[in-house]
Amino acid sequence: MELDALHWGPDWTPAPRDLFRERVAQALSGEAWTVDGNYSAVRDIIWKQADTVVWLDYSLAVVMGRVIWRTIRRTAWREELWSGNRERFRTSFLDRDSIIWWALSTYRRRKREYSALLARPEYSHLRVVRLASPGAADRWLDTVPAVYEL
């Protein structure tokens, strides 16, 4: 399940918190699931039921390179995202609410926050796979059995 798809409505309107939490709870009702994303508004629901958290703890340079390249590609190709939304040049590169600015301005705080959260007793049941580079992620993925055909 992709959290962005459950969070964003048309015209980049975020779902109200209660509706977002309800959507996530419904998506987690199956026997097995994988979540892409980490919104604080639903983290407690997800992490309580999860057995593993995979943390892509990449360097700022890797994160920014990927965010910028992905945003350029999505903007240039007019890729449709969630609920018909598309990234636009002005909002993606010039606004203070842009994903690029968000990634840059929250990087260090989130790194500290995740370390602290994962050390909390209520999350001690989680197996944490902390991957520091794309190469480490590739090597780890090679060890994960292909259980489901996509």
C-alpha positions in Angstrom: 0.0 0.0 0.0 1.3 3.4 -0.9 0.5 5.9 1.8 0.5 8.9 -0.6 -2.4 7.2 -2.5 -4.4 7.1 0.7 -3.5 10.6 1.8 -3.8 12.8 -1.3 -7.1 13.7 -2.9 -7.8 15.7 -6.1 -6.0 19.0 -6.3 -3.4 17.9 -3.7 -6.0 18.0 -1.0 -4.9 16.0 2.0 -7.4 13.5 3.5 -8.7 14.6 6.9 -6.7 12.8 9.6 -9.6 10.5 10.7 -10.3 9.4 7.1 -6.6 8.8 6.4 -6.3 6.7 9.6 -9.5 4.8 8.6 -8.1 4.1 5.1 -4.8 2.8 6.5 -6.5 0.6 9.1 -8.7 -0.9 6.3 -5.6 -1.5 4.1 -3.9 -3.3 7.0 -6.8 -5.7 7.6 -5.4 -8.2 5.2 -3.2 -11.2 6.2 0.0 -9.7 4.7 0.9 -6.2 3.5 3.7 -3.9 2.7 3.6 -0.1 3.3 5.4 2.5 1.2 5.8 5.7 3.2 5.9 6.9 6.7 3.4 9.5 7.8 3.4 10.4 11.5 -0.4 10.5 11.5 -0.6 6.8 10.9 2.8 5.5 12.1 1.3 4.1 15.4 -1.3 2.0 13.5 1.3 0.6 11.1 4.2 0.0 13.4 2.0 -1.7 16.0 1.0 -4.3 13.5 4.3 -4.5 11.5 7.0 -7.0 12.1 9.8 -5.3 10.1 10.7 -1.7 9.3 13.0 -1.1 6.4 14.7 2.3 6.8 16.4 3.7 3.7 18.8 5.9 5.6 20.6 7.4 2.6 22.9 10.3 2.6 21.5 13.8 2.0 23.2 13.9 -1.4 21.5 10.6 -2.5 18.1 11.7 -1.1 18.2 15.1 -2.8 19.5 13.7 -6.1 16.6 11.3 -6.2 14.0 13.8 -5.1 15.1 16.3 -7.7 15.5 13.9 -10.5 12.1 12.2 -9.8 10.4 15.7 -9.6 12.0 16.8 -12.9 10.9 13.5 -14.6 7.3 13.7 -13.2 7.0 17.4 -14.2 8.4 16.9 -17.7 6.4 13.8 -18.5 3.3 15.1 -16.7 3.0 11.8 -14.8 -0.3 11.3 -13.1 0.1 10.5 -9.5 -2.6 10.0 -6.8 -6.2 11.1 -7.5 -5.2 12.6 -10.8 -2.6 15.0 -9.3 0.5 16.0 -11.3 3.6 17.8 -10.2 4.0 21.3 -11.6 7.2 23.2 -12.1 6.3 26.2 -10.0 5.0 24.3 -7.0 7.7 21.7 -7.3 10.7 24.0 -7.5 9.7 27.5 -6.4 7.2 27.1 -3.5 8.1 26.7 0.2 5.7 23.7 0.3 7.6 21.8 -2.4 8.7 18.3 -1.9 12.3 19.4 -2.7 12.3 22.0 0.1 10.5 19.6 2.5 13.2 16.8 1.9 16.0 19.3 2.4 14.6 21.0 5.5 13.5 17.9 7.3 16.4 15.5 6.5 18.4 15.9 9.7 15.4 16.1 12.0 13.8 13.0 10.6 17.1 11.0 10.8 17.2 11.8 14.6 13.5 11.3 15.0 13.5 7.8 13.4 16.5 6.7 15.6 14.6 7.8 18.7 11.3 6.3 17.7 12.8 2.9 16.8 14.4 2.8 20.3 11.1 3.2 22.1 9.8 0.1 24.0 6.5 0.0 22.2 8.4 -0.7 19.0 10.8 -3.3 20.4 9.0 -6.0 18.5 10.1 -4.6 15.2 13.0 -6.0 13.2 14.7 -2.9 11.8 16.6 -3.1 8.6 18.6 0.1 8.3 20.2 0.5 4.8 22.7 3.3 4.3 23.0 3.2 0.5 21.2 2.1 -2.7 23.8 -0.7 -3.0 23.1 -2.0 0.5 19.4 -2.0 -0.4 20.0 -4.0 -3.6 22.1 -6.5 -1.7 19.5 -6.8 1.0 16.7 -7.2 -1.6 18.7 -10.1 -3.1 18.3 -11.9 0.2 14.5 -11.5 0.4 12.5 -14.4 -1.0 10.0 -13.5 -3.7 6.9 -14.5 -1.9 4.3 -12.6 -4.0 4.1 -12.2 -7.7 3.2 -8.6 -8.6 
